[in-house]
Amino acid sequence: MKKEIKTISLEEILEKDPEMRAEIDKETKAEQGEIKKALEAGDKFVYVKDDEDYVCRKLKSKVKENETIITRKEFEKSSGIEYYKKTYGRGGARPNAGRKKQYKNKVKETYEIEKTEADKLKSYAKEHGISKNKAITEAINKLVS
């Protein structure tokens, strides 16, 4: 007979035990206050690696004897952040991303036309599913050729 295992989240436990939640909140606030005071006193965060190659970020004043201060780059490589950034990279320019250019040698020019002609141009472009620029280009090509 197979036993059914029910998993319960920390949130569910804390909802059932308000005293435990209050204790954890108190500890968290105390820890945050301690960090804030240390930073105001001039302490800084550093990246460390212990003798088991575990890496983390902590206040410089909290570094132990068996821990070595490492660079951010070493931290990212050891923690897997570098791999994550390369594999799932977010942000920044990506090759072939974005809207493709319609015209290679585009020049901006301004002309005045009657409102009726502007309306005709707009309706023509809409009917044919093209941009107004494309419609103007087609008209010029018909005139010249």
N, C-alpha and C positions, 0 to 999 in steps of 0.2 A: 504494500500500500504506500503510495507516494504522498509525502507530506507537502502541503501547500505552504510556501514561504511568502510571507507578506513583508514587503519593504516599506519602511516609513521614513519620511524625510525629517531633517532636523527641524524644519518649520512646524511640521505636525507635532513633534515632541514638545517644542516650545509653546505651541498653542495649548496643549494639555497641561503643561506645568508652568504657570505664570511666574512662580518663584525662581525657577531655573532661568527663564528669560530675563528676569530682573537682574539676576546675578551676572549673567553673561553681558547684558547691556552695561552694567556697572563696571565690569572688568574692561570692556571695550572702550568706554569713555575714559577710564583711568589711563589705559594704554595710549589712547590718542592724546590725552593731556600731557603725558610723559614725553611723547614724541614731539609735540609742539614746543614744549619747554626746551628740549634738547636742541631743536633746530634754531630756536630764538637765541640760545646760548652759543651758537656758532658750530654745533655738531653738524655733520653732513652724512648723507646716505652714501654707502659704498657697496660694491658687489664683492661677495666673498665666496671662497671655495674651501670646503673642509677636507680632511684627509680621506674621506670616502667619495670625493668628487661631487658632493652635493653642492649646488650653487644657490645663492639667494641674495637679496638686497637687505641691508640692515644699517643701523646707525653705526658710525665709526667707533663710537665709545662702547658699543656692545660686541665688537669683534673679539673672539676668544683666541687663545694661544694656538690652537690646532687649525685655525682658519687663516687663509691667505687672501689678501685683497687682490682682486683681478680687475681687468678693464671691462668696460661695457661690452666691447666686441667679444671678448672671451666668454662673458656671461651669456650673451645671446647665442653663441655657438654651443656652449655646454648645456644650456637649458632647452634648446630646440627652437628658440624664437627665430633664429636665423633661417633654419630649414622651413619653418612655417611661413616666414615672409617671402622666401623664394618660391615655395610651392603655391601658396594661396595669396600672393602679393596683392595688396589692396592699395589703390591710389597710385598716383604717378602716371607718366606717359606710357602707353603700351603701343607696340607697333600696329599699324593699320586700324587704330581705334578712332572713332569720331566720324563726323559727316564727311563724305568724299566731296571734293571740289568738282563743280559742274564744268567750269571753264578754267583752262590753264593760264591764259593770258588775259585775265579780266581787267577791264578799265571802268572806272566809275565816271559816268557822265550824267548831266542833268538837262532835261528838255522840258519845254512847256507845251502841252497839248490841250485841246478843248475837253471839257468834261464828258461830252458824248463819246469822243474817241477813247477816253480812258475807260469809260463804262463798257464800250465794245471790246476793248482789249481784255478787260477783266472777265467778261462773259465768255469770250473765245477761249481764254486759257482754262477757265473752269469746265467748259464743255469738253475740251480735249484732254483734260487732266494733266495739264502742264503748267509751269510757272509763267508769270508775265514776262520774265526775262527770256524764257525759251520762245514764247510767242513773238516777241519783238525780234529775236534772232532769226526765226523762220521768215518773218515778213521781210526783213532786210535781205536775206538770202534770195528770196523770190524776186525782189526788186532788182538786185544786182545781177543775177544770173539770167 
